[in-house]
C-alpha cells in the first residue's frame, strides 16, 4: 500500500505445531504483518474489503471481536 499508517483493525492468531502465528492487517494502508511467536517474520501488501474477511470468519464459526472500533 501507499500509506504507512498501520493501525490494524484485524488480527488473527493461529496456533500450529506449538507455534503462535499472528497476522495483523490494516486495510487503510493495505499492509499485513506476520509474526511467529511474537517475532516479525514478514510483511505483505494486502488489499480488499474487511467485510469479506469478516464474512469468511463468521461463516467458519469464528467469533469476531469489535474491540477498538
MIDOSE-1310 file (N, C-alpha, C; in nm, 2 decimals, decimal comma, always signed):
residues 69
xxxx	+0,08/-0,12/+0,00/+0,00/+0,00/+0,00/+0,08/+0,12/+0,00; +0,02/+0,24/-0,03/+0,09/+0,36/-0,04/+0,10/+0,44/+0,09; +0,02/+0,40/+0,18/+0,02/+0,47/+0,31/+0,10/+0,39/+0,41; +0,14/+0,46/+0,52/+0,22/+0,39/+0,62/+0,16/+0,41/+0,76
xxxx	+0,03/+0,42/+0,77/-0,04/+0,45/+0,90/-0,02/+0,33/+0,99; -0,04/+0,21/+0,94/-0,05/+0,08/+1,01/-0,12/+0,09/+1,15; -0,25/+0,10/+1,14/-0,34/+0,09/+1,25/-0,43/-0,03/+1,23; -0,38/-0,15/+1,26/-0,46/-0,27/+1,23/-0,59/-0,28/+1,30
xxxx	-0,69/-0,32/+1,23/-0,82/-0,34/+1,28/-0,86/-0,49/+1,28; -0,77/-0,57/+1,22/-0,80/-0,71/+1,21/-0,67/-0,78/+1,25; -0,69/-0,88/+1,34/-0,58/-0,96/+1,38/-0,63/-1,11/+1,39; -0,54/-1,20/+1,35/-0,58/-1,34/+1,35/-0,46/-1,41/+1,41
xxxx	-0,49/-1,50/+1,51/-0,39/-1,58/+1,57/-0,42/-1,73/+1,53; -0,31/-1,80/+1,49/-0,32/-1,94/+1,45/-0,21/-2,01/+1,53; -0,25/-2,12/+1,59/-0,15/-2,20/+1,66/-0,13/-2,33/+1,58; -0,01/-2,36/+1,55/+0,03/-2,48/+1,48/+0,16/-2,53/+1,52
xxxx	+0,16/-2,66/+1,55/+0,28/-2,73/+1,59/+0,36/-2,66/+1,70; +0,29/-2,61/+1,80/+0,35/-2,54/+1,91/+0,39/-2,40/+1,89; +0,36/-2,34/+1,78/+0,40/-2,20/+1,75/+0,27/-2,12/+1,73; +0,28/-1,99/+1,77/+0,17/-1,90/+1,75/+0,21/-1,80/+1,64
xxxx	+0,12/-1,79/+1,54/+0,13/-1,71/+1,43/+0,02/-1,60/+1,44; +0,07/-1,47/+1,43/-0,02/-1,36/+1,44/-0,01/-1,28/+1,31; -0,13/-1,25/+1,25/-0,15/-1,18/+1,13/-0,22/-1,05/+1,16; -0,16/-0,94/+1,14/-0,22/-0,81/+1,17/-0,24/-0,73/+1,04
xxxx	-0,36/-0,69/+1,02/-0,40/-0,63/+0,89/-0,46/-0,50/+0,90; -0,40/-0,40/+0,83/-0,46/-0,27/+0,82/-0,51/-0,24/+0,68; -0,64/-0,24/+0,66/-0,70/-0,22/+0,53/-0,67/-0,08/+0,48; -0,66/+0,02/+0,57/-0,64/+0,16/+0,53/-0,51/+0,18/+0,45
xxxx	-0,40/+0,12/+0,50/-0,27/+0,14/+0,44/-0,23/+0,01/+0,36; -0,32/-0,09/+0,36/-0,30/-0,21/+0,28/-0,18/-0,29/+0,32; -0,15/-0,30/+0,45/-0,03/-0,37/+0,50/-0,08/-0,49/+0,59; +0,00/-0,60/+0,57/-0,02/-0,72/+0,66/+0,11/-0,76/+0,71
xxxx	+0,12/-0,77/+0,85/+0,24/-0,81/+0,91/+0,22/-0,95/+0,97; +0,32/-1,03/+0,96/+0,31/-1,17/+1,01/+0,42/-1,19/+1,12; +0,37/-1,25/+1,23/+0,46/-1,27/+1,35/+0,46/-1,42/+1,38; +0,57/-1,48/+1,42/+0,58/-1,62/+1,47/+0,63/-1,61/+1,61
xxxx	+0,56/-1,65/+1,71/+0,60/-1,65/+1,85/+0,64/-1,51/+1,89; +0,57/-1,41/+1,84/+0,60/-1,27/+1,88/+0,71/-1,20/+1,80; +0,77/-1,27/+1,71/+0,88/-1,21/+1,63/+0,83/-1,19/+1,49; +0,85/-1,07/+1,44/+0,81/-1,04/+1,30/+0,89/-1,13/+1,20
xxxx	+0,81/-1,19/+1,11/+0,88/-1,28/+1,01/+0,85/-1,23/+0,87; +0,76/-1,13/+0,85/+0,74/-1,09/+0,71/+0,62/-0,99/+0,71; +0,61/-0,93/+0,59/+0,50/-0,83/+0,57/+0,47/-0,84/+0,42; +0,34/-0,81/+0,39/+0,29/-0,82/+0,26/+0,20/-0,70/+0,24
xxxx	+0,17/-0,67/+0,11/+0,07/-0,57/+0,07/-0,06/-0,65/+0,07; -0,16/-0,60/+0,13/-0,29/-0,67/+0,13/-0,41/-0,57/+0,11; -0,49/-0,59/+0,01/-0,60/-0,50/-0,01/-0,73/-0,58/-0,02; -0,84/-0,52/-0,01/-0,96/-0,58/-0,02/-1,06/-0,52/+0,08
xxxx	-1,16/-0,59/+0,11/-1,27/-0,54/+0,20/-1,27/-0,61/+0,33; -1,27/-0,54/+0,44/-1,29/-0,60/+0,57/-1,42/-0,68/+0,58; -1,52/-0,64/+0,51/-1,65/-0,71/+0,51/-1,63/-0,85/+0,46; -1,55/-0,87/+0,36/-1,53/-1,00/+0,30/-1,46/-1,09/+0,41
xxxx	-1,35/-1,04/+0,47/-1,28/-1,12/+0,57/-1,38/-1,15/+0,69; -1,45/-1,05/+0,74/-1,55/-1,07/+0,85/-1,65/-1,18/+0,81; -1,70/-1,18/+0,69/-1,80/-1,28/+0,64/-1,74/-1,42/+0,64; -1,61/-1,43/+0,59/-1,55/-1,56/+0,59/-1,53/-1,62/+0,73
xxxx	-1,48/-1,53/+0,82/-1,46/-1,58/+0,96/-1,59/-1,62/+1,02; -1,69/-1,54/+1,00/-1,82/-1,57/+1,06/-1,88/-1,70/+1,01; -1,87/-1,72/+0,88/-1,91/-1,85/+0,82/-1,84/-1,97/+0,87; -1,71/-1,94/+0,91/-1,63/-2,05/+0,97/-1,65/-2,07/+1,12
xxxx	-1,75/-1,99/+1,17/-1,78/-2,01/+1,31/-1,69/-1,94/+1,41; -1,61/-1,85/+1,36/-1,51/-1,78/+1,44/-1,58/-1,65/+1,49; -1,58/-1,63/+1,62/-1,64/-1,51/+1,69/-1,56/-1,39/+1,66; -1,62/-1,28/+1,61/-1,55/-1,16/+1,59/-1,55/-1,07/+1,71
xxxx	-1,44/-1,01/+1,74/-1,43/-0,91/+1,85/-1,44/-0,77/+1,79; -1,51/-0,68/+1,85/-1,52/-0,55/+1,80/-1,45/-0,45/+1,88; -1,36/-0,50/+1,96/-1,28/-0,41/+2,05/-1,19/-0,31/+1,96; -1,19/-0,19/+2,00/-1,11/-0,09/+1,93/-1,18/-0,03/+1,81
x	-1,31/-0,05/+1,79/-1,38/+0,01/+1,68/-1,40/+0,16/+1,71
